[in-house]
């Protein structure tokens, strides 16, 4: 299993961050057929066919972890690029 892990610092409130994580999850979810749910107030879980992971955060940092199954490994770099772009768009604006 291939793992994508992205860590980013942020300056958002927890409420702002949760809203932006939801927007990002919808965007990524549509593209990769991923469903998501909140595990608790600071962790979102997501999964799809051959993909699963989580987004954990606190008042200073977001940690995105995605585990890719065999069929997604060949697209790892493209997926990582799209996810990085989505995180930066949602956290930096």
Residue frames as qw, qx, qy, qz and C-alpha x, y, z in Angstrom:
[[0.000, 0.889, 0.457, 0.000, 0.00, 0.00, 0.00],
 [0.400, 0.328, 0.003, 0.856, 1.30, 3.43, -0.97],
 [0.273, -0.750, -0.480, 0.366, 0.79, 6.32, 1.47],
 [0.222, 0.606, 0.096, 0.758, 0.47, 10.02, 0.74],
 [0.449, -0.662, -0.436, 0.412, 1.03, 12.20, 3.80],
 [0.233, 0.593, 0.098, 0.764, 0.80, 15.99, 3.66],
 [0.414, -0.603, -0.460, 0.503, 1.32, 18.24, 6.66],
 [0.188, 0.588, 0.180, 0.766, 0.46, 21.94, 6.50],
 [0.186, -0.323, -0.485, 0.791, 0.44, 24.69, 9.07],
 [0.024, -0.662, -0.542, -0.517, -2.56, 27.03, 9.10],
 [0.082, -0.002, -0.362, 0.929, -3.81, 30.17, 10.80],
 [0.440, -0.359, -0.474, -0.673, -7.54, 29.45, 10.69],
 [0.531, -0.275, 0.498, -0.628, -9.97, 29.02, 13.54],
 [0.284, -0.006, 0.958, -0.037, -11.15, 25.46, 14.13],
 [0.517, 0.570, 0.508, -0.387, -14.60, 26.35, 12.76],
 [0.394, 0.748, -0.302, -0.440, -13.12, 27.90, 9.60],
 [0.016, -0.435, 0.881, 0.188, -10.83, 24.91, 9.15],
 [0.435, 0.192, 0.861, -0.181, -13.66, 22.38, 9.54],
 [0.543, 0.689, 0.232, -0.420, -15.72, 24.23, 6.93],
 [0.313, 0.724, -0.513, -0.338, -12.81, 24.29, 4.50],
 [0.221, -0.242, 0.944, 0.040, -12.00, 20.63, 5.12],
 [0.558, 0.411, 0.664, -0.280, -15.60, 19.78, 4.23],
 [0.492, 0.772, -0.098, -0.390, -15.32, 21.78, 1.01],
 [0.097, 0.599, -0.767, -0.207, -12.05, 20.05, 0.18],
 [0.399, -0.025, 0.909, -0.119, -13.50, 16.62, 1.00],
 [0.623, 0.580, 0.395, -0.345, -16.42, 17.24, -1.35],
 [0.386, 0.778, -0.379, -0.318, -14.04, 18.33, -4.11],
 [0.018, -0.443, 0.894, 0.070, -11.72, 15.34, -3.65],
 [0.521, 0.128, 0.785, -0.309, -14.66, 13.01, -3.06],
 [0.665, 0.621, 0.130, -0.394, -16.26, 13.85, -6.39],
 [0.360, 0.710, -0.563, -0.224, -13.02, 13.32, -8.26],
 [0.180, 0.349, -0.917, 0.069, -12.06, 10.00, -6.66],
 [0.702, -0.295, -0.501, -0.411, -15.49, 8.62, -5.61],
 [0.347, 0.049, -0.726, 0.592, -14.68, 8.95, -1.92],
 [0.488, -0.715, -0.396, -0.305, -17.18, 9.11, 0.94],
 [0.283, 0.312, -0.523, 0.740, -16.28, 10.93, 4.14],
 [0.569, -0.693, -0.398, -0.194, -17.50, 11.22, 7.72],
 [0.094, -0.724, 0.439, -0.524, -16.37, 12.96, 10.88],
 [0.650, -0.087, -0.714, 0.245, -14.84, 10.54, 13.38],
 [0.390, -0.643, -0.444, 0.486, -14.72, 13.24, 16.03],
 [0.071, 0.958, 0.169, -0.222, -14.34, 17.02, 16.19],
 [0.060, -0.819, 0.453, 0.347, -10.76, 17.01, 14.85],
 [0.264, -0.251, 0.873, 0.325, -10.64, 14.00, 12.52],
 [0.727, 0.402, -0.025, -0.556, -12.40, 13.25, 9.24],
 [0.537, -0.130, 0.811, 0.194, -12.23, 9.73, 7.80],
 [0.603, 0.522, -0.183, -0.575, -12.67, 8.98, 4.13],
 [0.483, -0.145, 0.846, 0.172, -12.79, 5.89, 1.96],
 [0.672, 0.502, -0.161, -0.520, -13.48, 4.73, -1.52],
 [0.983, 0.168, 0.060, 0.033, -12.62, 1.76, -3.67],
 [0.820, 0.222, -0.110, 0.515, -8.92, 1.19, -3.07],
 [0.195, 0.503, -0.216, 0.814, -8.47, 4.47, -1.14],
 [0.536, -0.737, -0.411, -0.010, -8.84, 5.34, 2.53],
 [0.451, 0.238, -0.296, 0.808, -7.40, 7.82, 4.94],
 [0.321, -0.778, -0.477, 0.253, -8.00, 10.65, 7.32],
 [0.205, 0.646, -0.051, 0.733, -7.58, 14.37, 7.85],
 [0.574, -0.588, -0.440, 0.363, -6.55, 15.28, 11.37],
 [0.229, 0.643, -0.020, 0.730, -6.03, 18.80, 12.62],
 [0.433, -0.572, -0.458, 0.526, -5.47, 21.03, 15.59],
 [0.015, 0.937, 0.198, -0.287, -5.27, 24.79, 16.05],
 [0.134, -0.766, 0.425, 0.464, -1.96, 25.01, 14.17],
 [0.004, -0.378, 0.831, 0.409, -1.59, 22.08, 11.78],
 [0.858, 0.240, 0.066, -0.449, -3.47, 19.83, 9.38],
 [0.228, -0.363, 0.881, 0.201, -2.26, 16.31, 8.59],
 [0.796, 0.335, -0.089, -0.497, -3.73, 14.60, 5.51],
 [0.293, -0.324, 0.892, 0.113, -3.02, 10.86, 5.14],
 [0.800, 0.335, -0.073, -0.492, -4.23, 8.81, 2.17],
 [0.480, -0.267, 0.826, 0.128, -3.54, 5.13, 1.66],
 [0.591, 0.461, -0.338, -0.569, -3.71, 3.92, -1.92],
 [0.866, -0.002, 0.495, -0.071, -4.47, 0.36, -2.93],
 [0.600, -0.090, 0.621, 0.496, -2.76, -1.45, -5.78],
 [0.439, 0.625, 0.548, 0.342, -4.87, -0.03, -8.60],
 [0.002, -0.992, -0.122, -0.006, -4.21, 3.58, -7.54],
 [0.659, -0.512, 0.217, 0.506, -0.44, 3.31, -7.10],
 [0.552, 0.288, 0.417, 0.662, 0.31, 4.15, -10.72],
 [0.039, 0.797, 0.302, 0.521, -1.54, 7.47, -10.24],
 [0.584, -0.555, -0.360, 0.471, 0.11, 8.31, -6.92],
 [0.354, -0.131, 0.052, 0.924, 1.99, 11.40, -8.15],
 [0.122, -0.402, -0.447, -0.790, -1.04, 12.83, -9.92],
 [0.517, -0.659, -0.538, -0.101, -3.25, 12.21, -6.88],
 [0.552, -0.446, -0.267, 0.652, -0.71, 13.75, -4.52],
 [0.201, 0.093, 0.202, 0.954, -0.48, 16.81, -6.76],
 [0.294, -0.534, -0.501, -0.614, -4.27, 17.27, -6.86],
 [0.594, -0.629, -0.477, 0.152, -4.62, 16.80, -3.11],
 [0.482, -0.261, -0.124, 0.827, -1.78, 19.23, -2.37],
 [0.023, 0.269, 0.316, 0.910, -3.40, 21.78, -4.66],
 [0.444, -0.617, -0.534, -0.369, -6.80, 21.31, -2.98],
 [0.602, -0.540, -0.388, 0.441, -5.27, 21.70, 0.50],
 [0.358, -0.124, 0.021, 0.925, -3.37, 24.82, -0.47],
 [0.123, -0.416, -0.434, -0.790, -6.42, 26.37, -2.14],
 [0.534, -0.638, -0.499, -0.242, -8.63, 25.72, 0.86],
 [0.648, -0.531, -0.302, 0.456, -6.16, 26.60, 3.62],
 [0.443, -0.138, 0.068, 0.883, -4.40, 29.56, 2.12],
 [0.052, -0.326, -0.362, -0.872, -7.40, 31.58, 0.85]]
